[in-house]
Amino acid sequence: MFNYSVGGLYVATYLLISIVVIAIWVVPWVAIIFPIILICVIVLYKLVIDATKEVSRIESVSKSPLLAFLSETISGSSTIRAFSR
């Protein structure tokens, strides 16, 4: 499974590099735009990662009381069965 994922990463990286090289070869002024696009992508990536972490934290905090209740219910079910109540 892991080797297949790494192989897919290699293929995607090779395709990306070949597309960039061909685009620069066909239209040379595109080489000026690619660094600008790369900087924009990096900035947006950092913003999205920060937002995703915050949403994940809020989600786990909001689910915490429910998960605690379910955990207590499951751990107490053996006691309830033991006393037949």
C-alpha positions, 0 to 999 in steps of 0.5 A: 500500500505504501509503495503504491502511494509513493509511486503515485507521488513520483508520477504526479511530481514527474508530470508536474515538472514536465508540464512546467518545462514544456510550458516554459519551452513553448511560452518563455514568459510563463517562467516569470509567472510561475514563481508568483503562482508558487508564492500564492500557493504556499501562502494559501496552503499555510492559511488553509492548514491553520484553518483546518487545524482550528476546525479540527480542534473545535470539532474535537472539543465539541464532541468531547462531552458526547464521547465521554458520555458514551464511554461512561455508558459502555463502561457502566453497562457491565455493572448494570448487567451484574446487578440485573437492573 
